[in-house]
Amino acid sequence: MTTQKERVGGTDAVPIFKMQETTRDGELTKYVVGDTGVAFDSLEGAQAAAKDLGALNG
């Protein structure tokens, strides 16, 4: 299994990372919001969560 991590958006305080994992069964792409460990199947979902976290952080 291999994993690739690439920053694809967000802010400095709440970055969004694209995580691609390749296994023998295929490839899985997830979007992770900052250091929360929360992953989404779509970039749009991750962007909405990052926006909410940014508002909470002030």
N, C-alpha and C positions, 0 to 999 in steps of 0.2 A: 504494500500500500504506500502510495506517495501522497503528500499533501503540499499544496501551494497556497501561499497567502499573499494577497495584493490589496493595497488600499484603493478603494474605488469611490470614496466620497465622504460626506460628513464634514465635521469641523475639527479643529485641533483638539478641542475638549472631548468631542464625541465622534471619533472616526468610524467609518464603515469599511469592513474588510471583506473581500470575496475569498472564500475558502473553497478550493477544489481538491477533492479526494478521489484518487483513482485506486480502485480495487479490482480484483479479478472479475467481479460482477458488473463493472462499469464505472462511470464517473458520477460523482455527486457534487453539486454546487450549492453552497450555503452563503448567506450574507450575515456577518457577525457585527453586532453593534458594540464598539469600543471594547472595554475590558469586562463587560457584563457577562459574556459567554452566551448571551441570547442570540439564537440563530434564526434566520428567516429563509424561506424558499425563494422569495423575490426581493429585488433591490428596493422596490416601492415600499414593501413592508418594513424593511430596515430603515429606510429614510424617514418614514412616519414615526418609528420608535425613536430614532435619533433626534428628531425635531422635538418630541415630547420630553426626552431626557435633557435636551438643551434648554428648554423652557423651565424645567425643574431646577437646573443648576444655575439659572439666572444669568 
